[in-house]
Amino acid sequence: MLLDLPLPVRFVTPGGIVETTFPIKAESEDFPIPFPAAPDLVRIDPGLTVLARVTFNVPDAILHRQLRATNDAIGRLRTVEALGKKQDKTSIERRREALSSGTSHAIRPEPTSRRRTGI
C-alpha cells in the first residue's frame, strides 16, 4: 500500500501545547515522541482534516484526563469510544461518569438495540 499522508497531532504538556505533523507512509507507523516526560493529552488530527479512522493506543491515565477536557467535544467522544473497549473497573466508571455528566450532547450512550421504522 502506497501512502503519503500528513497526520497532525497535538500534544498538551506542562510547558504548553505542541502541534506537529507526522508523515504516514505505511498502514502502521510508530513515531518517537520528543518529550522528557509523557504528555498530559494527545489528540490525533485535532482539526478533523484526515478522512480516516485512526487507531491509537493511549495510556489509561491520558484517556481519563481527556474526559475532563471540556473544551474538546470530539476528543471526549473519541475517548468515550476508546474506554468502551476496556473492561477494567476504573475505565467503566469513568465512561459512565462522562456519559451521565451531560456536558456535551455529542457524548451519549449508543442504544443497545436499534429498531427499524418504515416511512
C-alpha positions as semicolon CSV with decimal commas, in nm:
position;residue;x (nm);y (nm);z (nm)
1;M;0,000;0,000;0,000
2;L;0,142;0,337;-0,100
3;L;0,060;0,620;0,139
4;D;0,181;0,974;0,179
5;L;-0,044;1,130;0,439
6;P;0,043;1,414;0,677
7;L;-0,115;1,336;1,015
8;P;-0,149;1,636;1,251
9;V;-0,103;1,564;1,620
10;R;-0,148;1,793;1,921
11;F;0,033;1,732;2,249
12;V;-0,060;1,912;2,567
13;T;0,236;1,922;2,804
14;P;0,306;2,106;3,129
15;G;0,506;2,351;2,914
16;G;0,218;2,422;2,675
17;I;0,064;2,296;2,353
18;V;0,287;2,145;2,087
19;E;0,145;2,075;1,740
20;T;0,332;1,867;1,485
21;T;0,268;1,659;1,176
22;F;0,384;1,302;1,126
23;P;0,430;1,169;0,771
24;I;0,229;0,848;0,737
25;K;0,382;0,625;0,469
26;A;0,252;0,282;0,573
27;E;-0,062;0,124;0,716
28;S;0,105;0,102;1,057
29;E;0,360;0,353;1,191
30;D;0,547;0,421;1,514
31;F;0,692;0,761;1,595
32;P;0,919;0,866;1,883
33;I;0,770;1,139;2,099
34;P;1,037;1,404;2,171
35;F;0,938;1,499;2,527
36;P;1,124;1,439;2,852
37;A;0,801;1,308;3,011
38;A;0,469;1,176;2,888
39;P;0,233;1,449;2,765
40;D;-0,084;1,527;2,959
41;L;-0,304;1,486;2,649
42;V;-0,259;1,367;2,293
43;R;-0,504;1,448;2,012
44;I;-0,466;1,282;1,675
45;D;-0,600;1,503;1,394
46;P;-0,743;1,773;1,623
47;G;-0,883;1,972;1,329
48;L;-1,055;1,668;1,173
49;T;-0,867;1,710;0,847
50;V;-0,793;1,343;0,777
51;L;-1,071;1,128;0,638
52;A;-0,974;0,806;0,815
53;R;-1,035;0,611;1,131
54;V;-0,708;0,622;1,323
55;T;-0,628;0,359;1,583
56;F;-0,405;0,500;1,850
57;N;-0,326;0,325;2,178
58;V;-0,327;0,583;2,455
59;P;-0,234;0,508;2,817
60;D;-0,535;0,498;3,050
61;A;-0,414;0,798;3,251
62;I;-0,421;1,017;2,939
63;L;-0,766;0,885;2,841
64;H;-0,902;0,971;3,185
65;R;-0,758;1,325;3,163
66;Q;-0,906;1,367;2,814
67;L;-1,253;1,313;2,959
68;R;-1,205;1,625;3,169
69;A;-1,111;1,840;2,867
70;T;-1,450;2,008;2,835
71;N;-1,325;2,234;2,552
72;D;-1,271;1,934;2,320
73;A;-1,600;1,754;2,250
74;I;-1,459;1,540;1,967
75;G;-1,164;1,435;2,182
76;R;-1,402;1,341;2,463
77;L;-1,622;1,147;2,219
78;R;-1,323;0,951;2,091
79;T;-1,215;0,889;2,449
80;V;-1,557;0,753;2,547
81;E;-1,537;0,520;2,244
82;A;-1,188;0,403;2,347
83;L;-1,297;0,346;2,707
84;G;-1,593;0,143;2,580
85;K;-1,345;-0,119;2,460
86;K;-1,184;-0,152;2,803
87;Q;-1,327;-0,369;3,078
88;D;-1,134;-0,255;3,385
89;K;-1,334;-0,106;3,672
90;T;-1,182;0,245;3,652
91;S;-1,242;0,281;3,277
92;I;-1,600;0,159;3,309
93;E;-1,668;0,407;3,591
94;R;-1,504;0,700;3,408
95;R;-1,705;0,624;3,095
96;R;-2,025;0,603;3,297
97;E;-1,950;0,940;3,458
98;A;-1,881;1,102;3,119
99;L;-2,200;0,964;2,967
100;S;-2,414;1,086;3,256
101;S;-2,247;1,424;3,308
102;G;-2,445;1,599;3,034
103;T;-2,156;1,835;2,948
104;S;-2,194;1,762;2,577
105;H;-2,484;1,637;2,372
106;A;-2,238;1,460;2,142
107;I;-2,145;1,222;2,422
108;R;-2,439;0,993;2,478
109;P;-2,465;0,618;2,514
110;E;-2,549;0,429;2,198
111;P;-2,874;0,235;2,213
112;T;-2,826;-0,134;2,281
113;S;-3,067;-0,220;2,005
114;R;-3,198;-0,021;1,711
115;R;-3,549;-0,059;1,579
116;R;-3,618;-0,022;1,212
117;T;-3,900;0,209;1,129
118;G;-4,075;0,236;0,799
119;I;-4,163;0,563;0,634
